[in-house]
């Protein structure tokens, strides 16, 4: 008997600042917005921008396959996008906003400031 694999509907796939494909499904995005982080005021556009043009990227202190992309999106809000990277591709783990970002983990990438 063959097992039936249900393919979830892709919400987006975008190339991050390193050129890797990062993706998430509609179901998982809904889980982030309704269960994990109901306070999240930002949407898909800001998440994609954070992956493409972050202010910095750090490696998680608890899981070296997880990268934390951060970007200041308003005067007071910093968006953090956590991505798990396996076999050169990645997927969203979670997304959240914060007013204070505690910079933990090894700095992997830093945006160069314009003079």
ZIKAUR-V396924 format. One record per backbone hydrogen bond with DSSP energy under -0.5 kcal/mol. NH is the residue of the N-H (numbers start at 0). CO is the residue of the C=O. If there is no record, write none. Layout:
NH CO
NH CO
This chain:
4 2
5 3
6 4
7 5
10 23
11 23
13 21
15 19
16 50
18 15
21 13
22 89
23 11
25 8
28 24
29 25
30 26
31 27
32 28
33 29
34 30
35 30
36 31
39 36
46 42
47 43
48 44
49 45
50 46
51 47
52 48
54 69
55 69
56 108
57 67
58 105
59 65
65 62
66 82
67 57
68 66
68 80
69 55
70 78
72 70
72 76
73 76
77 97
78 70
79 95
80 68
81 79
81 93
82 66
83 90
84 64
84 82
85 83
85 88
88 85
89 20
90 83
91 22
92 81
93 81
95 79
97 77
101 99
102 100
103 101
107 56
108 56
110 54
